[in-house]
């Protein structure tokens, strides 16, 4: 790996005395490049749906531009679940995402946007969605589609699915309206709390 990046192995060992130190440095860099900017932009929004959609949009666009970061975030999340000792509590992407979403859901409950109920599903659904984006961008997807995917998610979560309404349904299919698609997506994030109890 050192040869592929154009540096010597001794230089790598000089700055990173162990594999774990190198691993945690890359984790921190990915967290700063992908997760931190997404949180900073999301907290500016006023509703939970807007916060979640902006978070996924910014984080998704970041990994769409950097396939290696997406692949690392995906594999490191899995590795840290298997070997918790690898996790850096201060810069672990999944821990950071869960903390942000937990705060966002609690704030939405305090604003009266959500009923006071279990917040677990509302937190874990966006975490799962983000992990899926990392897998897609890192291993499965076409890089130039990443931005379009996160834009579509943003439209669904904020109730503005222009790509759906402008083009109409595919041949042979019918829609009951764009609002039904929006409701299906946002209910998991915003309205689920009202149906859990």
Secondary structure, 3 states (H helix, E strand, C coil): CCCCCCCCHHHHHHHCCCHHHHHHHHHHHHHHHHHHHHHHHHCCCCCHHHHHHHHHHHHHHHHHCCHHHHHHHHHHHHHHHHCHHHCCCCCCHHHHHHHHHHHHHHHHHHCCCCCCCCCHHHHHHHHHHHHHHHHHHHHHCCHHHHHHHHHHHHHHHHCCCHHHHHHCCCCCCCCCCHHHHHHHHHHHHHHHHHHCC
